[in-house]
Amino acid sequence: MNWLRWGLRNQQPELFEDQVTSSQPGLDFTVAFRTEWQAPRSTPASRLPSGEASRTVRQLTERAAARPTVLRPAAAEQEINRLLAHSLPLRTDELEVSWACVNVSVAVEVRTYAEQITQARRELELDALARRQVQARMQFMHEEILHSPASARIYLMLENSARLGVLPPGLDVDGVVQEIQRWSPQSRWVVIAQLVHTFVDRLSEADADALLVTLRSLFHDFGEPDLAAQVPVPATPSSENSGS
């Protein structure tokens, strides 16, 4: 710049402190700036660019501070000072920043909050991992262990597979397998139950009431009065009278 040929005033020290945003939104570093700058001798003292050096250094500092978290103030300080050292001198139309460095710290409440956030995130990750492990174990037991009584018995004899989950001692494996097979999606009665559910959804209110009366009578005819008593009462009481 042309004004550099005119000679410079003596270096002007400047100290200031500010908050600079970290990589975590809402959590800031406290940065103490120290700068030295020079301006042309021709510039009157009353017109010396107050704050220009601070603004120039702060812009560089914000770029470097945006990468580390507030839990790593020492790393942030090293990175900022390294960037400043490689960038000096910094020249603007008004002055030249010849030297600058920073000290980075973190307020106690900011560090505490950051640690709480980190702990909460870690717990969420552990919960998600636990859910995936349970799902994998359930899938393994359903597809492998309970696929047949023979595979279930073999599995129970493999002590080195305990980390994958073991059925409780004394469990009736055959009974468990039969129950699962009975309620599998391909089971005949599960398919029939789904068809009945779809059929009932398509009935009018009056037809649904008539079906309830018929179902109650059917249970009675087959000697199941307990089941008949559990059939819901029709929404329209008169429908039961007309069906009797």
N, C-alpha and C positions, 0 to 999 in steps of 0.2 A: 504494500500500500504506500502511496506517495507520502503520507504523513510520517512514515517511519524515517524518511530522509531528513526531517526537520529537527530530530532529536526528541528524546523522551524525558518526561518528568521522572523523578525518583519513584521507585516502586511503592505502591500504596497497599498496605495490608488490609484485609477485609475478613471479618469473622461473622458467621451467622449460623443459625440452627433452624432446621425445618423437618417436616414429616415427608417421607418419600414412600410411595406405594410399593409393596412387595409383590410377589407372584400371587399372593392370596388377597383377593379384593376385600377391602375394609380393614386390612391389617398392615400397618405402616412401620417402616424403620424410622428411628430418630437419627438424623444425620447432622453432625457438626462439621461445617465447611470452614476451611482456611485457604484464603487465596491471596496472591500478590499480583498486582497489575500495574501497567504503565499507560500513560496517555501522552500525546504530543505536548511539548512545552508551550506551543502557541495557544492551547486551550486554556481559557481563564479558569481560575480555581473555582469560581462560582458555577461554571458549566461542566465541571468534571462529571462523567457519567456514573452517578451513584447507583449502585445495584446492578449495573450491566455485567460486571464480572460474576456476581453471584448467579444471575440468571443464566449466563452462558455455561457455567460449571454445573449448575443444577440440571440443565437439559441433558448433559452427558450422564450425570448421576442417575437420572430416572431410567435411562435405557439399561444401564447395568443392574440397577436394583430390581428391575421387573422380573428377573429370572429366579433368584433364590427365595426361599421362604423366610419368614421372620424367625424361624428356629435356627437359622444359620447366619447370624449377623457378622461373624468373623469372615465367612466366605464372601458375603456381600461387600464388606469393607475392602478385602483384597481385590475383588473384581473391579470395583469402582476405581480404586487407586491405580490399578494396572491400566485401566482405560484412560485415566487422566494423564498418566505418565507418557503413554504412547501418543496422546493427542496434543500435548503442549508443545509450543505455545499456541494459545487460542486467540485469534485476531478477529476483531469486528471493526466496523467503521469508526468506532469511538475509542477503542483501547486494545491492549494486548494483555492477555492473562499469561503471565510468565511462570507461575507456580501455583499448584493447588493440591490439596489432599483432604481426606475426610476421615472422620471417626464415626462408626456406625454402632448404635445400641438399640435395644428394644425395651420398651416399658414393661414392667412386671405384669400388668393386667393384659397387655397384648400377648406376651409369651404364654401366659396361663390360658388365655382363650385359644391360642393356636394349638397348644398341647391338648386341650379338650376336643378340638375339632379333629385332630389327628387320631386320638383315642376312639372317638365315635366312628370315624371312617374305618378304623381297623376292626372294630366290633361288628360293623355292618358287613365287612368282607368275610369275617369269620362266620357270621350267621349264614351268609350266602353259601359259603363252603360247606357248612354243616347240612344245609338243606340239600345241596347237590349230593352229598355223601349218603344221606338218608334215602333220597330218590334212587340212587344207584344201588343201594343195598336192597330196597324193596323190589326193584326191577330184577335184580339178580335172584332173589329168593323166589319170586313169582315164576321167572322163566327157567330157572335151573333147579333150585332145591325142591320146589313144590310141583314140579312138572310131573313127577311120578313118585309113588311110595319108595321105589328102589333108589332113585337118586337122592331122596331125602334121607334115607337110612345111611347111604354111603357118605353123604355130606357130614352127618352127625359123627361119623367115625374119624373124620379128618381133623385132628387137633390143630394142625398147622394152618388151617383156614379160619381160625377163630376171628381174625381181624375183619372178616367179611360179614360177621354176624352169625350167631348160632341160635337154633330154636331152643326154647326152655326145656330143661329135663322133664321127663314124664309127659310130654305133649303127645297126644294121639295123632301121629303123623298121617295115618290113613284117613282119619276123620277130617283133618284139615284139608287134605288133598281132595277128598270127595266134596267138601263144602265149596272149595274154590271152583272145582269143575262144574258143580251144580249152578253156580252163579256167574260162570264165564259168559261173555257176550254172545257166544255161539250156542249156548245151552238152549234146548228146545223151549223150556218154560220161560226163560228170559225173553226169547223172541216173541212168544205168545203174549207175555205181559206187556211188551212194548206195543204189540198190535192192538191189544185191548185198550191201552192208554190212548193211542191215536184214535181208535173208534169212538171212545167216550168223548174225546175233545170235539168230535164232529157232530155229536148229537145236540138236539135242541134241549132246552131246560126240561120240557115235559117228557121227552123221550128218555133223558137221563134219569128222571125220577122213576119212570116206569121200569128202567133197567135195574135200579136199586131194589125195587119191590120184587122183581123176578129173581135177583141174586139172593135176596134174603130167603125167599121160598125155596130156592134151589139148595141152599145150605141146610134148611130144615129137612128137606126130602132126603138128603144124604146123611142125616143123623149128626149134623154139626150145629147144634143150637148156639154154642159159644161163638162160633164164627158168625152166625146169623145176627147175634146181638151186637156185633162190632160193625155191621154194615151201617153207614151213615144214614140218618133220617132224611127222607126226600125233602127238597126245598119247598115243595108244594104238598102239604099234608093230605090234601084231598086225593092226590094221585094214588096213595096207598089204599084208600078206601075203595076207589074205583077198581083197583086191581084185585081186591080181596073177594 
